Amino acid sequence: MQFTNELARYKRLRADLEEWSNAFSEKYQKRPTLKDVERTGIDFLVENFKEYVELRDKLMVRPYCMSQIPASLCPHSTDTSFS
C-alpha cells in the first residue's frame, strides 16, 4: 500500500509542477534542476520539487512495479518530463 500512496503523491506533485516546469523549459530550453528551482526562492516550489525528485528516484528503483500495477500507474511507463 505504501508504494501506491507514494506513486499517487508523485503523480500529484508532477501535475502540480508541470505548468511551472513547462514554462521554465520554454524559456531556458532545458529541464529545470533542483538548483534552478532553488534560485527562484519560492519556498513551496522548492519543497514540492525536492519531494518530487525524492519520490521519483525512490520509485524508479522499483522496476517490479511494471508487473504489479497497471501500466498507466507505473512511473516507468509514463512521460518523463522534468525528470
Buried (B, 14 or more C-beta within 10 A) or exposed (E): EEBEEBBEBBBEBBEBBEEBBBEBBEEEEEBBEEEBBEEEEEEEBBEBBBBBBEBBEEBBEBEEBEEEBEEEBBBEEBEEEBB
